[in-house]
Amino acid sequence: MFKPMAIALVHHPVLDRRGDVVTSAVTNLDIHDLARLVTSYGLARYYIVTPAGEQQVLTTRIITHWQTGFGATYNPDRRQALDCLQVVDSFDAAFSDWRHRNRQQGIAVLTGASHRTGIDYAEARVLAEQHPLLLVFGTGHGLAPALYTHERPCLKPVRAGRYNHLSVRTAAAVILDRLVGEDGCVAALI
């Protein structure tokens, strides 16, 4: 059995196509699709990371619509999926909250299409059996280099060395399926 898992979808600091560090926009599709993915695979949490106040307000408004507004009765399945979601202003806030929820245990495992090296899924599964994992995904053209540190392992990319420009939603689904699998069991919070 795997320890608890969560994902963080980082909108800052990320890269644009020129390689500049920017803040990307939160999208409605990312909110809904990743929440359903997290719920389907039994993960405990989904952090949307953005320092932009307007984006936080918009995201909260969308979540509220589907949890307590008209959307809650229109589509109860979506309401349930969005229960896992939390908006935070930084990666550090997401990781701190994740560790707090897991009695100060947990590691962050980063993802990135541009990295040619990293841990494979067998190594990631061993980590998942030993530690609560926060899987970190970047928007735009990927996570900024500042997030990649020695104490944060990075998964090998989904399609290393080939055309590799999947949407973050697609990449997250492939990664979770490779990591957890059809029969994998993820524990609730510690």
Phi, psi and chi 1 to 4 in degrees:
 res  aa     phi    psi   chi1   chi2   chi3   chi4
   1 MET       -  140.8  175.3  179.1  -80.1      -
   2 PHE   -84.6  149.2  -63.4  122.3      -      -
   3 LYS   -67.3  170.9  -61.9  -77.0 -173.3 -178.3
   4 PRO   -56.8  148.9  -24.6   34.2      -      -
   5 MET  -132.5  155.0  -72.3 -173.9 -153.3      -
   6 ALA  -148.3  166.7      -      -      -      -
   7 ILE  -123.6  153.5   68.5  167.7      -      -
   8 ALA  -125.1  127.2      -      -      -      -
   9 LEU  -103.5  107.3 -177.8   61.5      -      -
  10 VAL   -91.1  126.9  176.0      -      -      -
  11 HIS  -106.3   -8.3  -65.9   81.7      -      -
  12 HIS  -161.3  132.5 -179.3   86.4      -      -
  13 PRO   -87.8  127.0   30.8  -32.8      -      -
  14 VAL  -130.3  169.6  -64.8      -      -      -
  15 LEU  -101.3  147.4  -58.1  176.2      -      -
  16 ASP   -93.5 -177.7   67.3    9.7      -      -
  17 ARG   -65.2  -19.2   66.4  175.5  173.6 -122.8
  18 ARG   -88.3   -9.1  -67.8 -176.7  -49.5  -94.3
  19 GLY    94.1    8.2      -      -      -      -
  20 ASP   -82.2  145.5  -64.6  -30.3      -      -
  21 VAL   -77.9  126.7  175.4      -      -      -
  22 VAL  -140.1  177.1  -62.7      -      -      -
  23 THR  -112.0  122.3  -59.1      -      -      -
  24 SER   -92.6  164.3   62.8      -      -      -
  25 ALA   -84.2  143.2      -      -      -      -
  26 VAL   -73.6  137.2  175.5      -      -      -
  27 THR  -113.4  148.3   71.5      -      -      -
  28 ASN   -57.9  -41.7 -162.6   15.8      -      -
  29 LEU   -61.6  -43.0  -77.6  173.5      -      -
  30 ASP   -62.4  -39.3  -70.0  -16.8      -      -
  31 ILE   -58.8  -55.6  -65.3  168.9      -      -
  32 HIS   -72.3  -51.1  -63.5  -76.8      -      -
  33 ASP   -64.6  -42.1  -73.4   -2.8      -      -
  34 LEU   -72.4  -32.5  -71.6  173.8      -      -
  35 ALA   -63.9  -40.8      -      -      -      -
  36 ARG   -66.9  -38.2  -67.3 -168.2  -50.0 -128.6
  37 LEU   -62.6  -48.4  177.6   67.7      -      -
  38 VAL   -59.1  -44.5  163.9      -      -      -
  39 THR   -67.6  -40.9  -57.6      -      -      -
  40 SER   -62.4  -36.0  -66.6      -      -      -
  41 TYR   -94.4    4.9  -81.7   85.8      -      -
  42 GLY    76.6   21.7      -      -      -      -
  43 LEU   -75.6  157.2  -84.1   61.8      -      -
  44 ALA   -86.2  -28.7      -      -      -      -
  45 ARG  -153.2  152.8 -151.7   92.6 -168.1  125.3
  46 TYR  -135.8  112.7  166.1   25.5      -      -
  47 TYR   -98.4  128.3  -62.7   96.3      -      -
  48 ILE  -100.7  119.2  -67.7 -176.5      -      -
  49 VAL  -105.3  112.0  178.7      -      -      -
  50 THR  -152.1  131.6  179.6      -      -      -
  51 PRO   -84.0   -9.0   31.5  -35.4      -      -
  52 ALA   -76.3  115.2      -      -      -      -
  53 GLY   -56.0  -41.6      -      -      -      -
  54 GLU   -64.1  -37.5  -58.9   86.1    4.7      -
  55 GLN   -69.5  -36.0  -65.8  -71.3  -57.5      -
  56 GLN   -65.1  -42.7  -68.4  175.0   -1.7      -
  57 VAL   -63.6  -46.2  168.6      -      -      -
  58 LEU   -60.8  -46.4  173.9   64.3      -      -
  59 THR   -61.7  -45.3  -56.7      -      -      -
  60 THR   -62.3  -39.4  -58.8      -      -      -
  61 ARG   -63.3  -42.7 -173.5  171.4  151.5 -147.1
  62 ILE   -64.3  -45.5  -68.7  168.0      -      -
  63 ILE   -61.5  -45.8  -65.7  165.4      -      -
  64 THR   -60.6  -41.2  -59.0      -      -      -
  65 HIS   -56.6  -43.0  168.6   78.1      -      -
  66 TRP   -84.7  -14.8  -70.1  103.8      -      -
  67 GLN  -102.3  -32.6  -71.4 -168.6  -50.9      -
  68 THR  -131.9  -14.3   60.1      -      -      -
  69 GLY   -87.7 -159.6      -      -      -      -
  70 PHE   -54.3  -37.6  169.7   74.3      -      -
  71 GLY   -61.5  -26.8      -      -      -      -
  72 ALA   -63.5  -37.5      -      -      -      -
  73 THR   -88.9  -28.9   54.0      -      -      -
  74 TYR   -68.2  -40.0  177.9   75.0      -      -
  75 ASN  -143.2   81.5 -170.2  -19.9      -      -
  76 PRO   -61.0  -29.1  -19.6   28.9      -      -
  77 ASP   -63.0  -39.3  -71.2  -22.9      -      -
  78 ARG   -67.8  -38.2 -172.8  164.5  -67.3  173.8
  79 ARG   -57.3  -47.5 -179.5 -176.8   67.0 -144.1
  80 GLN   -61.0  -43.7  177.3 -172.4   -4.9      -
  81 ALA   -62.5  -37.0      -      -      -      -
  82 LEU   -76.8   -7.5  -68.8  170.1      -      -
  83 ASP   -60.2  -25.2  -75.4  -16.4      -      -
  84 CYS   -81.8   -8.1   65.2      -      -      -
  85 LEU   -87.3  139.5 -144.2  149.3      -      -
  86 GLN  -141.5  130.6 -177.4  173.6  -18.0      -
  87 VAL   -94.3  127.9 -180.0      -      -      -
  88 VAL  -132.4  161.7  -64.9      -      -      -
  89 ASP   -94.6   -5.1   62.2    1.0      -      -
  90 SER  -157.1  159.5   68.6      -      -      -
  91 PHE   -58.6  -43.6  165.6   77.7      -      -
  92 ASP   -58.0  -39.0  -70.4  -21.7      -      -
  93 ALA   -65.9  -41.0      -      -      -      -
  94 ALA   -63.9  -47.1      -      -      -      -
  95 PHE   -66.9  -39.0 -169.2   49.8      -      -
  96 SER   -62.8  -44.4  176.5      -      -      -
  97 ASP   -63.9  -42.0 -176.6   76.1      -      -
  98 TRP   -61.1  -46.3 -179.2 -118.7      -      -
  99 ARG   -64.8  -39.8  -72.8 -178.6   49.8   83.6
 100 HIS   -60.3  -43.8  174.0   75.4      -      -
 101 ARG   -66.2  -19.0  -69.3  173.5 -176.8  -83.6
 102 ASN  -116.9   33.7  -71.7  -76.2      -      -
 103 ARG    52.9   47.3  -65.9 -170.2 -138.5  143.8
 104 GLN    65.5   20.1  -58.7  -50.8  -46.5      -
 105 GLN  -105.7  159.5  -62.7  177.6   36.8      -
 106 GLY   130.3  150.3      -      -      -      -
 107 ILE  -131.3  155.2   60.7  171.7      -      -
 108 ALA   -99.0  131.6      -      -      -      -
 109 VAL  -116.0  118.0  174.8      -      -      -
 110 LEU   -87.4  157.6  -80.7   58.2      -      -
 111 THR  -124.1  160.8   63.5      -      -      -
 112 GLY   179.2  129.0      -      -      -      -
 113 ALA   -71.0  -23.7      -      -      -      -
 114 SER   -86.9   -9.2   62.9      -      -      -
 115 HIS   -85.7  131.2  -73.7  -96.3      -      -
 116 ARG   -94.3  -14.9  -62.6  -70.0  178.1 -121.0
 117 THR  -121.4  168.7   60.7      -      -      -
 118 GLY   149.4 -173.6      -      -      -      -
 119 ILE   -82.7  150.0   62.3  172.3      -      -
 120 ASP   -91.7 -179.6   61.1   25.9      -      -
 121 TYR   -70.4  -30.8  -70.8   93.4      -      -
 122 ALA   -63.5  -43.8      -      -      -      -
 123 GLU   -65.3  -39.7  -67.2  169.3  -65.9      -
 124 ALA   -65.4  -36.8      -      -      -      -
 125 ARG   -65.4  -38.8  -80.3 -171.0  -76.3  -79.4
 126 VAL   -61.1  -45.7  169.6      -      -      -
 127 LEU   -58.7  -42.2  -73.3  175.3      -      -
 128 ALA   -66.8  -25.3      -      -      -      -
 129 GLU   -78.6  -21.3  -69.2  169.2   -8.6      -
 130 GLN  -104.1  -27.7  -61.8  170.5  -11.9      -
 131 HIS  -138.9  145.6  -52.2  -81.2      -      -
 132 PRO   -63.0  129.1  -22.7   33.8      -      -
 133 LEU  -105.9  137.7  -66.8 -171.7      -      -
 134 LEU  -110.6  107.6  176.7   61.3      -      -
 135 LEU   -84.1  125.6  -64.1  167.0      -      -
 136 VAL  -110.8  121.3 -175.6      -      -      -
 137 PHE  -115.0  144.4  -63.6   89.8      -      -
 138 GLY  -108.8  149.0      -      -      -      -
 139 THR   -97.5 -170.3   55.4      -      -      -
 140 GLY    61.2 -128.9      -      -      -      -
 141 HIS  -107.0   30.1  -77.5 -101.3      -      -
 142 GLY   108.7  169.5      -      -      -      -
 143 LEU   -64.5  145.6  -62.7  166.9      -      -
 144 ALA   -69.0  148.7      -      -      -      -
 145 PRO   -54.5  -29.7  -26.0   34.1      -      -
 146 ALA   -60.0  -25.4      -      -      -      -
 147 LEU   -78.5  -22.0  -70.4  175.8      -      -
 148 TYR   -83.2  106.4  -66.8   96.7      -      -
 149 THR  -126.0  165.8   63.8      -      -      -
 150 HIS   -58.6  -35.7  178.2   65.8      -      -
 151 GLU   -83.0    0.2   56.9  -84.9  -10.9      -
 152 ARG  -116.3  100.9  -64.0 -179.0 -166.3  139.4
 153 PRO   -64.1  155.3   16.0  -22.1      -      -
 154 CYS  -120.7  132.3 -178.5      -      -      -
 155 LEU   -70.8  145.1  -92.5  175.7      -      -
 156 LYS   -61.2  148.3  -72.1 -178.0 -179.4  175.5
 157 PRO   -66.0  158.3   18.3  -25.3      -      -
 158 VAL   -59.4  -43.8  171.1      -      -      -
 159 ARG  -128.6   64.7  -57.4  -82.6  -64.4  168.4
 160 ALA   -58.3  130.6      -      -      -      -
 161 GLY    78.7    2.7      -      -      -      -
 162 ARG  -123.1  179.4  -59.1 -176.7 -165.3  153.8
 163 TYR   -54.1  127.6 -180.0   81.8      -      -
 164 ASN  -148.3   79.9 -170.7    5.0      -      -
 165 HIS  -136.5   57.3 -163.1   66.9      -      -
 166 LEU   -73.9  152.9  -61.0  171.7      -      -
 167 SER   -65.7  155.1   71.2      -      -      -
 168 VAL   -62.5  -32.3   70.4      -      -      -
 169 ARG   -65.1  -43.3  -63.9  174.6  -52.2  -76.0
 170 THR   -66.3  -46.4  -58.3      -      -      -
 171 ALA   -60.2  -42.7      -      -      -      -
 172 ALA   -62.7  -41.5      -      -      -      -
 173 ALA   -64.6  -43.8      -      -      -      -
 174 VAL   -63.2  -46.2  168.9      -      -      -
 175 ILE   -62.8  -46.2  -72.8  169.3      -      -
 176 LEU   -64.2  -38.4  -82.6  178.0      -      -
 177 ASP   -67.7  -40.0 -165.3   65.1      -      -
 178 ARG   -67.5  -34.9  -72.7 -178.6 -178.9  174.8
 179 LEU   -80.2  -51.8 -177.0   59.4      -      -
 180 VAL   -89.8  -40.6  176.0      -      -      -
 181 GLY    77.9  174.6      -      -      -      -
 182 GLU   -64.7  -38.1 -176.2   66.2   26.0      -
 183 ASP  -104.9    2.7  -60.9  -40.5      -      -
 184 GLY   -63.9  147.7      -      -      -      -
 185 CYS  -122.1  122.3 -173.6      -      -      -
 186 VAL  -104.6  128.0  178.3      -      -      -
 187 ALA   -68.6  156.0      -      -      -      -
 188 ALA   -70.6  176.8      -      -      -      -
 189 LEU   -57.4  148.4  -67.4  173.3      -      -
 190 ILE   -66.5      -  -66.6  175.4      -      -
